C-alpha cells in the first residue's frame, strides 16, 4: 500500500479532526436555536389563537348578511326620501290661498254661507247664499271695494243670482280674478 492513501494519522494517533471545544459550542448553539425556535413557534401559535381576526371575520359576515337583508329597506327609504323632496318642491311652488280666503270671509256677514268654492289658476268661482238680499249686497259691495283698493282681486263678475221661493234663500255666484 501507498503511504499517501492511509487515513490514520501516523504521527499521533489520538488527535481529532474537529476540536472538542468547538463541538460543544456547536451543540450549545444548536440547542439554543432549538429552544428559541420552539419559543417563537409557541408565541406565534398563542398570538394566532388569541387574535381577534376570526371574530372580526364572523362580524363582517353577519354585517354583510344584515346589509343584504336591509337592501330592500334602503331602497324603500331612498324612494320615500325622493318623494318627500318632491313634495317639498311642490309645496314651495303651490300658491297659498289663505289670505284670499280670509279676505272673502272678512267680507261676509253672519248670515252669508258659502255653498261652493272652486279655484282655478287665477280665478275663483264662489257661490254664497243668504236669507237676506241686503247681506248679499253688502258682500258684493265689499268685493267691489276690494277690487277698487286692489286687495286680492282685480275683477269681480256677477254670474248668477237666484232665489228659492220655498225657503226664501237667495244664492249669488261671482267670478273673482285674483291679482
LODREN-598188 format. One record per atom (N, C-alpha, C): residue number from 1; residue in one letter; chain; atom name; y, z negated, x. Coordinates in Angstrom, 1 decimal, always signed. Each point is the difference from the previous one (the first is absolute). Layout:
REM LODREN-598188
n, res, chain, atom, north, up, east
NUM, A, A, CA, Y, Z, X
...
***
This chain:
REM LODREN-598188
n, res, chain, atom, north, up, east
1, X, A, N, -1.2, +0.0, +0.8
1, X, A, CA, +1.2, +0.0, -0.8
1, X, A, C, +1.2, +0.0, +0.8
2, X, A, N, +1.0, +0.4, -0.6
2, X, A, CA, +1.3, +0.1, +0.7
2, X, A, C, +0.8, -1.2, -0.2
3, X, A, N, +0.8, -0.4, +1.0
3, X, A, CA, +0.8, -1.2, +0.0
3, X, A, C, +1.1, +0.1, -1.0
4, X, A, N, +0.5, +1.2, -0.2
4, X, A, CA, +1.2, +0.2, -0.9
4, X, A, C, -0.3, -0.2, -1.5
5, X, A, N, -1.3, +0.1, -0.3
5, X, A, CA, -0.3, -0.1, -1.5
5, X, A, C, -0.3, -1.4, -0.4
6, X, A, N, -0.2, -0.9, +0.8
6, X, A, CA, -0.4, -1.4, -0.4
6, X, A, C, +1.2, -0.7, -0.7
7, X, A, N, -0.3, -0.6, -1.1
7, X, A, CA, +1.1, -0.6, -0.8
7, X, A, C, +0.1, -1.5, +0.4
8, X, A, N, -0.9, -0.5, +0.7
8, X, A, CA, +0.0, -1.5, +0.4
8, X, A, C, +0.9, -0.1, +1.2
9, X, A, N, +0.8, -1.0, -0.1
9, X, A, CA, +1.0, -0.2, +1.1
9, X, A, C, -0.8, -0.6, +1.2
10, X, A, N, +0.0, +0.6, +1.0
10, X, A, CA, -0.8, -0.4, +1.2
10, X, A, C, +0.7, -1.2, +0.7
11, X, A, N, +1.3, +0.0, +0.0
11, X, A, CA, +0.7, -1.0, +0.7
11, X, A, C, -0.1, -1.4, -0.6
12, X, A, N, +0.2, -0.1, -1.1
12, X, A, CA, -0.1, -1.4, -0.5
12, X, A, C, -0.7, -0.1, -1.3
13, X, A, N, -0.9, +0.1, -0.5
13, X, A, CA, -0.8, +0.0, -1.2
13, X, A, C, +0.6, -0.7, -1.2
14, X, A, N, +0.9, -1.0, +0.0
14, X, A, CA, +0.4, -0.7, -1.1
14, X, A, C, +1.4, +0.4, -0.5
15, X, A, N, +0.6, +0.9, +0.5
15, X, A, CA, +1.3, +0.4, -0.4
15, X, A, C, +0.0, +0.8, -1.3
16, X, A, N, +0.8, -0.3, -1.1
16, X, A, CA, +0.0, +0.7, -1.2
16, X, A, C, +1.1, +1.1, -0.1
17, X, A, N, -0.2, +0.9, -0.8
17, X, A, CA, +0.9, +1.1, -0.1
17, X, A, C, +1.3, -0.4, -0.6
18, X, A, N, +0.0, -0.8, -1.1
18, X, A, CA, +1.2, -0.5, -0.6
18, X, A, C, +0.1, -1.5, +0.2
19, X, A, N, +1.1, -0.4, +0.5
19, X, A, CA, +0.0, -1.5, +0.3
19, X, A, C, -0.1, -0.8, -1.2
20, X, A, N, -0.5, -1.2, +0.1
20, X, A, CA, -0.3, -0.9, -1.1
20, X, A, C, +1.3, -0.4, -0.8
21, X, A, N, +1.0, -0.3, +0.7
21, X, A, CA, +1.3, -0.4, -0.6
21, X, A, C, +0.6, +1.1, -0.9
22, X, A, N, -0.1, +1.2, +0.5
22, X, A, CA, +0.5, +1.1, -0.9
22, X, A, C, -0.9, +0.1, -1.2
23, X, A, N, -1.2, -0.2, +0.1
23, X, A, CA, -0.9, +0.1, -1.2
23, X, A, C, +0.3, -1.1, -1.0
24, X, A, N, +0.2, -1.2, +0.5
24, X, A, CA, +0.4, -1.1, -0.9
24, X, A, C, +1.3, +0.2, -0.7
25, X, A, N, +1.0, +0.6, +0.7
25, X, A, CA, +1.3, +0.3, -0.5
25, X, A, C, -0.2, +1.1, -1.1
26, X, A, N, -0.8, +1.0, +0.3
26, X, A, CA, -0.2, +1.0, -1.0
26, X, A, C, -0.7, -0.5, -1.2
27, X, A, N, -0.9, -0.9, +0.1
27, X, A, CA, -0.7, -0.6, -1.2
27, X, A, C, +1.0, -0.9, -0.8
28, X, A, N, +0.9, -0.7, +0.7
28, X, A, CA, +1.0, -0.8, -0.6
28, X, A, C, +0.9, +0.9, -0.8
29, X, A, N, +0.5, +1.1, +0.5
29, X, A, CA, +0.9, +0.9, -0.6
29, X, A, C, -0.8, +0.6, -1.2
30, X, A, N, -1.2, +0.4, +0.1
30, X, A, CA, -0.8, +0.6, -1.1
30, X, A, C, -0.1, -1.0, -1.2
31, X, A, N, -0.3, -1.3, +0.4
31, X, A, CA, -0.2, -1.0, -1.1
31, X, A, C, +1.3, -0.3, -0.6
32, X, A, N, +1.1, +0.0, +0.7
32, X, A, CA, +1.4, -0.2, -0.5
32, X, A, C, +0.3, +1.1, -0.9
33, X, A, N, -0.2, +1.2, +0.4
33, X, A, CA, +0.3, +1.2, -0.9
33, X, A, C, -0.8, -0.1, -1.3
34, X, A, N, -1.3, -0.4, +0.1
34, X, A, CA, -0.8, -0.1, -1.1
34, X, A, C, +0.5, -1.0, -1.0
35, X, A, N, +0.5, -1.2, +0.5
35, X, A, CA, +0.6, -1.0, -0.9
35, X, A, C, +1.3, +0.5, -0.6
36, X, A, N, +0.8, +0.7, +0.8
36, X, A, CA, +1.3, +0.5, -0.5
36, X, A, C, -0.2, +1.0, -1.1
37, X, A, N, -0.9, +0.9, +0.3
37, X, A, CA, -0.3, +1.1, -1.0
37, X, A, C, -0.6, -0.7, -1.3
38, X, A, N, -0.8, -1.0, +0.1
38, X, A, CA, -0.6, -0.7, -1.1
38, X, A, C, +1.1, -0.7, -0.8
39, X, A, N, +0.9, -0.6, +0.7
39, X, A, CA, +1.1, -0.8, -0.6
39, X, A, C, +0.9, +1.0, -0.8
40, X, A, N, +0.4, +1.1, +0.7
40, X, A, CA, +0.9, +1.0, -0.7
40, X, A, C, -0.7, +0.6, -1.2
41, X, A, N, -1.3, +0.3, +0.1
41, X, A, CA, -0.8, +0.5, -1.1
41, X, A, C, +0.1, -1.0, -1.2
42, X, A, N, -0.3, -1.2, +0.3
42, X, A, CA, +0.1, -1.1, -1.1
42, X, A, C, +1.4, -0.1, -0.6
43, X, A, N, +1.0, +0.1, +0.8
43, X, A, CA, +1.4, -0.1, -0.5
43, X, A, C, +0.3, +1.2, -0.8
44, X, A, N, -0.4, +1.2, +0.4
44, X, A, CA, +0.2, +1.2, -0.8
44, X, A, C, -0.7, -0.1, -1.3
45, X, A, N, -1.3, -0.5, +0.0
45, X, A, CA, -0.7, -0.1, -1.2
45, X, A, C, +0.6, -0.9, -1.0
46, X, A, N, +0.5, -1.2, +0.5
46, X, A, CA, +0.7, -0.9, -0.9
46, X, A, C, +1.3, +0.6, -0.5
47, X, A, N, +0.8, +0.7, +0.8
47, X, A, CA, +1.2, +0.6, -0.5
47, X, A, C, -0.3, +1.0, -1.1
48, X, A, N, -1.0, +0.8, +0.2
48, X, A, CA, -0.4, +1.0, -1.0
48, X, A, C, -0.5, -0.7, -1.3
49, X, A, N, -0.8, -1.0, +0.2
49, X, A, CA, -0.5, -0.8, -1.2
49, X, A, C, +1.2, -0.7, -0.8
50, X, A, N, +0.9, -0.5, +0.8
50, X, A, CA, +1.1, -0.7, -0.7
50, X, A, C, +1.2, +0.9, -0.3
51, X, A, N, -0.1, +1.2, +0.3
51, X, A, CA, +1.1, +1.0, -0.2
51, X, A, C, +0.3, +0.2, -1.5
52, X, A, N, +1.3, +0.1, -0.4
52, X, A, CA, +0.3, +0.2, -1.4
52, X, A, C, -0.2, +1.5, -0.4
53, X, A, N, -0.4, +0.8, +0.9
53, X, A, CA, -0.2, +1.5, -0.3
53, X, A, C, -0.9, +0.2, -1.2
54, X, A, N, -1.2, -0.6, -0.1
54, X, A, CA, -0.9, +0.3, -1.1
54, X, A, C, +0.7, -0.4, -1.4
55, X, A, N, +0.7, -1.2, +0.1
55, X, A, CA, +0.7, -0.4, -1.2
55, X, A, C, +1.1, +0.9, -0.4
56, X, A, N, +0.7, +0.5, +1.0
56, X, A, CA, +1.1, +1.0, -0.3
56, X, A, C, -0.6, +1.3, -0.6
57, X, A, N, -1.1, +0.4, +0.5
57, X, A, CA, -0.6, +1.2, -0.5
57, X, A, C, -0.4, -0.2, -1.5
58, X, A, N, -0.6, -1.2, -0.3
58, X, A, CA, -0.3, -0.3, -1.4
58, X, A, C, +1.2, +0.0, -0.9
59, X, A, N, +1.1, -0.6, +0.5
59, X, A, CA, +1.3, -0.1, -0.7
59, X, A, C, +0.5, +1.4, -0.3
60, X, A, N, -0.1, +0.8, +1.1
60, X, A, CA, +0.5, +1.4, -0.2
60, X, A, C, -0.8, +0.8, -1.0
61, X, A, N, -1.3, -0.2, +0.0
61, X, A, CA, -0.8, +0.7, -1.0
61, X, A, C, +0.3, -0.5, -1.4
62, X, A, N, +0.2, -1.3, -0.2
62, X, A, CA, +0.3, -0.5, -1.3
62, X, A, C, +1.4, +0.4, -0.5
63, X, A, N, +0.9, +0.1, +1.0
63, X, A, CA, +1.4, +0.5, -0.4
63, X, A, C, -0.1, +1.5, -0.4
64, X, A, N, -0.8, +0.7, +0.7
64, X, A, CA, -0.1, +1.5, -0.3
64, X, A, C, -0.6, +0.1, -1.4
65, X, A, N, -1.0, -0.8, -0.3
65, X, A, CA, -0.6, +0.0, -1.3
65, X, A, C, +1.0, -0.3, -1.1
66, X, A, N, +0.8, -1.1, +0.2
66, X, A, CA, +1.0, -0.4, -0.9
66, X, A, C, +1.1, +1.1, -0.2
67, X, A, N, +0.4, +0.6, +1.1
67, X, A, CA, +0.9, +1.1, +0.0
67, X, A, C, -0.5, +1.2, -0.8
68, X, A, N, -1.3, +0.3, +0.2
68, X, A, CA, -0.6, +1.1, -0.7
68, X, A, C, +0.0, -0.3, -1.5
69, X, A, N, -0.3, -1.2, -0.4
69, X, A, CA, +0.0, -0.4, -1.4
69, X, A, C, +1.4, +0.0, -0.6
70, X, A, N, +1.0, -0.4, +0.7
70, X, A, CA, +1.3, +0.0, -0.5
70, X, A, C, +0.8, +1.3, +0.1
71, X, A, N, -0.7, +1.0, +0.5
71, X, A, CA, +0.6, +1.3, +0.1
71, X, A, C, +0.5, +0.5, -1.4
72, X, A, N, -0.8, -0.1, -1.0
72, X, A, CA, +0.4, +0.4, -1.3
72, X, A, C, +1.2, -0.8, -0.5
73, X, A, N, +0.0, -1.3, +0.3
73, X, A, CA, +1.1, -0.9, -0.5
73, X, A, C, +1.3, +0.4, +0.8
74, X, A, N, -0.1, +0.4, +1.2
74, X, A, CA, +1.1, +0.5, +0.8
74, X, A, C, +0.6, +1.2, -0.6
75, X, A, N, -0.9, +0.9, -0.5
75, X, A, CA, +0.4, +1.2, -0.7
75, X, A, C, +0.8, -0.3, -1.2
76, X, A, N, -0.6, -0.9, -0.8
76, X, A, CA, +0.7, -0.4, -1.2
76, X, A, C, +1.3, -0.7, +0.2
77, X, A, N, +0.1, -0.8, +1.1
77, X, A, CA, +1.3, -0.6, +0.3
77, X, A, C, +1.0, +1.0, +0.5
78, X, A, N, -0.4, +1.0, +0.7
78, X, A, CA, +0.9, +1.1, +0.4
78, X, A, C, +0.5, +0.8, -1.2
79, X, A, N, -0.9, +0.2, -1.0
79, X, A, CA, +0.4, +0.7, -1.2
79, X, A, C, +1.0, -0.8, -0.8
80, X, A, N, -0.3, -1.3, -0.1
80, X, A, CA, +1.0, -0.9, -0.8
80, X, A, C, +1.3, +0.0, +0.8
81, X, A, N, +0.0, -0.1, +1.3
81, X, A, CA, +1.2, -0.1, +0.8
81, X, A, C, +0.8, +1.3, -0.2
82, X, A, N, -0.7, +1.2, -0.1
82, X, A, CA, +0.7, +1.3, -0.2
82, X, A, C, +0.6, +0.0, -1.4
83, X, A, N, -0.7, -0.5, -0.9
83, X, A, CA, +0.5, +0.0, -1.4
83, X, A, C, +1.2, -0.9, -0.2
84, X, A, N, -0.1, -1.2, +0.6
84, X, A, CA, +1.2, -0.9, +0.0
84, X, A, C, +1.2, +0.6, +0.6
85, X, A, N, -0.2, +0.7, +1.1
85, X, A, CA, +1.1, +0.7, +0.7
85, X, A, C, +0.6, +1.1, -0.9
86, X, A, N, -0.9, +0.7, -0.7
86, X, A, CA, +0.5, +1.1, -0.9
86, X, A, C, +0.7, -0.6, -1.2
87, X, A, N, -0.5, -1.1, -0.5
87, X, A, CA, +0.7, -0.6, -1.2
87, X, A, C, +1.3, -0.6, +0.4
88, X, A, N, +0.1, -0.5, +1.2
88, X, A, CA, +1.3, -0.5, +0.5
88, X, A, C, +1.0, +1.1, +0.1
89, X, A, N, -0.4, +1.2, +0.5
89, X, A, CA, +0.9, +1.1, +0.2
89, X, A, C, +0.4, +0.5, -1.4
90, X, A, N, -0.9, +0.0, -1.0
90, X, A, CA, +0.4, +0.4, -1.4
90, X, A, C, +0.9, -1.0, -0.6
91, X, A, N, -0.2, -1.3, +0.3
91, X, A, CA, +0.9, -1.0, -0.6
91, X, A, C, +1.4, +0.2, +0.6
92, X, A, N, +0.1, +0.4, +1.2
92, X, A, CA, +1.3, +0.1, +0.6
92, X, A, C, +0.7, +1.3, -0.6
93, X, A, N, -0.7, +1.0, -0.4
93, X, A, CA, +0.5, +1.2, -0.5
93, X, A, C, +0.4, -0.1, -1.5
94, X, A, N, -0.7, -0.8, -0.7
94, X, A, CA, +0.2, -0.1, -1.4
94, X, A, C, +1.3, -0.6, -0.4
95, X, A, N, +0.6, +0.5, -1.0
95, X, A, CA, +1.3, -0.5, -0.5
95, X, A, C, -0.2, -1.3, -0.8
96, X, A, N, +0.9, -0.8, +0.2
96, X, A, CA, +0.0, -1.3, -0.8
96, X, A, C, +0.9, +0.1, -1.2
97, X, A, N, -0.6, -0.3, -1.1
97, X, A, CA, +0.6, +0.1, -1.3
97, X, A, C, +0.5, -1.3, -0.6
98, X, A, N, -0.1, -1.0, +0.8
98, X, A, CA, +0.4, -1.4, -0.4
98, X, A, C, +1.4, +0.0, -0.4
99, X, A, N, +0.9, +0.5, +0.8
99, X, A, CA, +1.4, +0.0, -0.4
99, X, A, C, +0.3, +0.8, -1.2
100, X, A, N, -0.6, +1.1, -0.1
100, X, A, CA, +0.2, +0.9, -1.2
100, X, A, C, -0.5, -0.7, -1.3
101, X, A, N, -1.1, -0.6, +0.1
101, X, A, CA, -0.5, -0.7, -1.2
101, X, A, C, +0.8, -1.3, -0.3
102, X, A, N, +0.4, -0.6, +1.0
102, X, A, CA, +0.9, -1.2, -0.2
102, X, A, C, +1.3, +0.5, -0.7
103, X, A, N, +0.6, +1.1, +0.5
103, X, A, CA, +1.2, +0.5, -0.6
103, X, A, C, -0.2, +0.4, -1.5
104, X, A, N, -1.2, +0.6, -0.3
104, X, A, CA, -0.3, +0.3, -1.4
104, X, A, C, -0.1, -1.3, -0.8
105, X, A, N, -0.7, -1.0, +0.5
105, X, A, CA, -0.1, -1.2, -0.7
105, X, A, C, +1.3, -0.7, -0.3
106, X, A, N, +0.9, +0.1, +1.0
106, X, A, CA, +1.3, -0.6, -0.2
106, X, A, C, +0.8, +0.6, -1.1
107, X, A, N, -0.3, +1.3, -0.3
107, X, A, CA, +0.8, +0.7, -1.0
107, X, A, C, -0.6, -0.3, -1.4
108, X, A, N, -1.2, -0.6, -0.1
108, X, A, CA, -0.7, -0.2, -1.3
108, X, A, C, +0.5, -1.4, -0.6
109, X, A, N, +0.2, +0.1, -1.3
109, X, A, CA, +0.3, -1.3, -0.7
109, X, A, C, -1.4, -0.6, -0.4
110, X, A, N, +0.1, -1.2, -0.6
110, X, A, CA, -1.2, -0.7, -0.3
110, X, A, C, -1.0, +0.6, -0.9
111, X, A, N, +0.5, +0.8, -1.0
111, X, A, CA, -1.0, +0.6, -0.9
111, X, A, C, -0.4, +1.4, +0.3
112, X, A, N, +0.4, +0.5, +1.2
112, X, A, CA, -0.4, +1.4, +0.4
112, X, A, C, -1.3, -0.2, +0.8
113, X, A, N, -1.0, +0.7, -0.4
113, X, A, CA, -1.3, +0.0, +0.8
113, X, A, C, -0.4, +1.3, +0.5
114, X, A, N, -0.7, +0.0, +1.1
114, X, A, CA, -0.4, +1.3, +0.7
114, X, A, C, -1.3, +0.4, -0.7
115, X, A, N, +0.0, +1.2, -0.5
115, X, A, CA, -1.3, +0.6, -0.5
115, X, A, C, -0.7, +0.8, +1.0
116, X, A, N, +0.7, +0.8, +0.9
116, X, A, CA, -0.7, +0.7, +1.0
116, X, A, C, +1.0, +0.3, +1.1
117, X, A, N, -0.6, +0.1, +1.2
117, X, A, CA, +0.8, +0.3, +1.2
117, X, A, C, -0.8, +0.9, +0.9
118, X, A, N, +0.6, +1.2, +0.3
118, X, A, CA, -0.7, +0.9, +0.8
118, X, A, C, +0.9, +0.4, +1.2
119, X, A, N, -0.5, -0.1, +1.2
119, X, A, CA, +0.8, +0.3, +1.1
119, X, A, C, -0.5, +1.3, +0.7
120, X, A, N, +0.8, +1.0, +0.2
120, X, A, CA, -0.3, +1.1, +0.8
120, X, A, C, +0.7, -0.1, +1.3
121, X, A, N, +0.1, +1.1, +0.8
121, X, A, CA, +0.7, -0.1, +1.3
121, X, A, C, +1.4, -0.5, -0.1
122, X, A, N, +0.9, +0.6, -0.8
122, X, A, CA, +1.3, -0.5, -0.1
122, X, A, C, +0.5, -0.2, -1.4
123, X, A, N, -1.0, -0.1, -0.9
123, X, A, CA, +0.3, -0.1, -1.4
123, X, A, C, -0.8, -1.2, -0.6
124, X, A, N, +0.7, -0.7, -0.9
124, X, A, CA, -0.7, -1.1, -0.8
124, X, A, C, +0.2, +0.4, -1.4
125, X, A, N, -1.1, +0.0, -0.8
125, X, A, CA, +0.0, +0.2, -1.4
125, X, A, C, -0.3, -1.4, -0.6
126, X, A, N, +0.9, -0.5, -0.8
126, X, A, CA, -0.1, -1.3, -0.5
126, X, A, C, +0.2, +0.0, -1.5
127, X, A, N, -1.0, -0.7, -0.7
127, X, A, CA, +0.0, -0.1, -1.4
127, X, A, C, +0.2, -1.4, -0.4
128, X, A, N, +1.0, -0.4, -0.7
128, X, A, CA, +0.2, -1.4, -0.4
128, X, A, C, +0.1, +0.0, -1.5
129, X, A, N, -0.2, -1.2, -0.6
129, X, A, CA, +0.1, -0.2, -1.5
129, X, A, C, +0.8, -1.3, -0.3
130, X, A, N, +0.5, +0.0, -1.2
130, X, A, CA, +0.8, -1.1, -0.4
130, X, A, C, +0.1, +0.0, -1.5
131, X, A, N, +0.2, -1.1, -0.6
131, X, A, CA, +0.3, +0.0, -1.5
131, X, A, C, +1.5, +0.2, -0.3
132, X, A, N, +0.8, +0.0, +1.1
132, X, A, CA, +1.4, +0.1, -0.2
132, X, A, C, +0.5, +1.3, +0.7
133, X, A, N, +0.7, +0.8, -0.7
133, X, A, CA, +0.7, +1.2, +0.6
133, X, A, C, +1.1, -0.4, +1.0
134, X, A, N, +0.6, -1.2, -0.3
134, X, A, CA, +1.1, -0.5, +0.9
134, X, A, C, -0.6, -0.3, +1.4
135, X, A, N, -1.2, -0.6, +0.0
135, X, A, CA, -0.6, -0.4, +1.3
135, X, A, C, -0.3, +1.3, +0.8
136, X, A, N, -0.5, +1.0, -0.7
136, X, A, CA, -0.4, +1.3, +0.7
136, X, A, C, +1.3, +0.6, +0.5
137, X, A, N, +1.1, -0.1, -0.8
137, X, A, CA, +1.3, +0.6, +0.4
137, X, A, C, +0.5, -0.7, +1.2
138, X, A, N, -0.1, -1.3, +0.1
138, X, A, CA, +0.5, -0.8, +1.1
138, X, A, C, -0.9, +0.4, +1.3
139, X, A, N, -1.3, +0.2, -0.2
139, X, A, CA, -0.8, +0.3, +1.1
139, X, A, C, +0.4, +1.4, +0.5
140, X, A, N, +0.2, +1.0, -0.9
140, X, A, CA, +0.3, +1.3, +0.4
140, X, A, C, +1.4, +0.1, +0.7
141, X, A, N, +1.0, -0.8, -0.5
141, X, A, CA, +1.3, -0.1, +0.6
141, X, A, C, -0.1, -0.6, +1.4
142, X, A, N, -0.9, -1.0, +0.1
142, X, A, CA, -0.1, -0.6, +1.3
142, X, A, C, -0.6, +1.0, +1.0
143, X, A, N, -0.9, +0.8, -0.4
143, X, A, CA, -0.5, +1.1, +0.9
143, X, A, C, +1.0, +1.0, +0.4
144, X, A, N, +0.8, +0.3, -1.0
144, X, A, CA, +1.2, +1.0, +0.3
144, X, A, C, +0.9, -0.7, +1.0
145, X, A, N, +0.3, -1.2, -0.2
145, X, A, CA, +0.9, -0.7, +0.9
145, X, A, C, -0.6, -0.1, +1.4
146, X, A, N, -1.3, -0.1, +0.1
146, X, A, CA, -0.7, +0.0, +1.4
146, X, A, C, +0.2, +1.4, +0.6
147, X, A, N, -0.1, +1.0, -0.8
147, X, A, CA, +0.2, +1.4, +0.6
147, X, A, C, +1.4, +0.1, +0.5
148, X, A, N, +1.0, -0.4, -0.8
148, X, A, CA, +1.4, +0.1, +0.4
148, X, A, C, +0.3, -0.8, +1.2
149, X, A, N, -0.7, -1.2, +0.2
149, X, A, CA, +0.2, -0.8, +1.2
149, X, A, C, -0.9, +0.4, +1.1
150, X, A, N, -0.8, +1.0, -0.2
150, X, A, CA, -1.0, +0.5, +1.0
150, X, A, C, -0.9, -1.1, +0.5
151, X, A, N, -0.6, -0.7, -1.0
151, X, A, CA, -0.9, -1.1, +0.3
151, X, A, C, -1.4, +0.4, -0.5
152, X, A, N, -0.8, +0.5, +0.9
152, X, A, CA, -1.4, +0.3, -0.3
152, X, A, C, -0.3, +1.4, -0.6
153, X, A, N, +1.0, +0.5, -0.8
153, X, A, CA, -0.3, +1.2, -0.7
153, X, A, C, +1.2, +1.0, +0.1
154, X, A, N, -0.4, +1.3, +0.0
154, X, A, CA, +1.1, +1.0, +0.1
154, X, A, C, +0.2, +0.7, -1.4
155, X, A, N, -1.0, -0.2, -0.8
155, X, A, CA, +0.1, +0.7, -1.3
155, X, A, C, -0.9, -0.7, -1.1
156, X, A, N, +0.5, -0.1, -1.2
156, X, A, CA, -0.7, -0.6, -1.1
156, X, A, C, +0.0, +1.0, -1.1
157, X, A, N, -1.2, +0.4, -0.5
157, X, A, CA, -0.1, +0.9, -1.1
157, X, A, C, -0.8, -0.6, -1.2
158, X, A, N, +0.6, +0.0, -1.2
158, X, A, CA, -0.7, -0.5, -1.1
158, X, A, C, -1.0, +1.1, -0.5
159, X, A, N, -1.3, -0.3, +0.0
159, X, A, CA, -0.9, +1.1, -0.4
159, X, A, C, -0.5, -0.2, -1.4
160, X, A, N, -0.1, -1.3, -0.5
160, X, A, CA, -0.5, -0.2, -1.3
160, X, A, C, +0.5, -1.3, -0.6
161, X, A, N, +0.3, +0.0, -1.3
161, X, A, CA, +0.4, -1.2, -0.7
161, X, A, C, -0.7, +0.1, -1.4
162, X, A, N, -0.8, -1.0, -0.3
162, X, A, CA, -0.8, +0.1, -1.2
162, X, A, C, -0.1, -1.4, -0.6
163, X, A, N, -0.3, +0.0, -1.3
163, X, A, CA, -0.2, -1.3, -0.7
163, X, A, C, -1.2, +0.1, -0.8
164, X, A, N, -0.6, -1.2, -0.2
164, X, A, CA, -1.1, -0.2, -0.9
164, X, A, C, +0.5, -0.8, -1.2
165, X, A, N, +0.0, +0.7, -1.2
165, X, A, CA, +0.5, -0.7, -1.2
165, X, A, C, -0.8, -1.2, -0.4
166, X, A, N, -1.2, +0.0, +0.3
166, X, A, CA, -0.9, -1.1, -0.5
166, X, A, C, +0.5, -1.3, +0.7
167, X, A, N, +0.2, +0.0, +1.3
167, X, A, CA, +0.3, -1.2, +0.7
167, X, A, C, +1.5, -0.1, +0.4
168, X, A, N, +0.7, +1.0, -0.3
168, X, A, CA, +1.4, +0.1, +0.4
168, X, A, C, +0.2, -0.2, +1.5
169, X, A, N, -0.9, +0.7, +0.8
169, X, A, CA, +0.0, -0.1, +1.4
169, X, A, C, +0.5, +1.4, +0.5
170, X, A, N, +1.0, -0.1, +0.9
170, X, A, CA, +0.6, +1.2, +0.6
170, X, A, C, -0.6, +0.2, +1.4
171, X, A, N, -0.3, +1.3, +0.3
171, X, A, CA, -0.5, +0.3, +1.4
171, X, A, C, +0.9, +1.0, +0.6
172, X, A, N, +0.3, -0.3, +1.3
172, X, A, CA, +0.9, +0.8, +0.8
172, X, A, C, -0.7, +0.4, +1.2
173, X, A, N, +0.1, +1.3, +0.4
173, X, A, CA, -0.6, +0.5, +1.2
173, X, A, C, +1.1, +0.7, +0.8
174, X, A, N, +0.1, -0.4, +1.3
174, X, A, CA, +1.0, +0.5, +0.9
174, X, A, C, -0.6, +0.5, +1.3
175, X, A, N, +0.6, +1.0, +0.5
175, X, A, CA, -0.4, +0.6, +1.3
175, X, A, C, +1.1, -0.5, +1.0
176, X, A, N, -0.5, -0.6, +1.1
176, X, A, CA, +1.0, -0.5, +1.0
176, X, A, C, -0.3, +0.7, +1.3
177, X, A, N, +1.0, +0.6, +0.6
177, X, A, CA, -0.2, +0.6, +1.3
177, X, A, C, +0.5, -1.1, +1.0
178, X, A, N, -0.9, -0.3, +1.0
178, X, A, CA, +0.4, -1.0, +1.0
178, X, A, C, +0.8, +0.6, +1.1
179, X, A, N, +0.8, -0.9, +0.6
179, X, A, CA, +0.8, +0.4, +1.2
179, X, A, C, -0.9, +0.3, +1.2
***
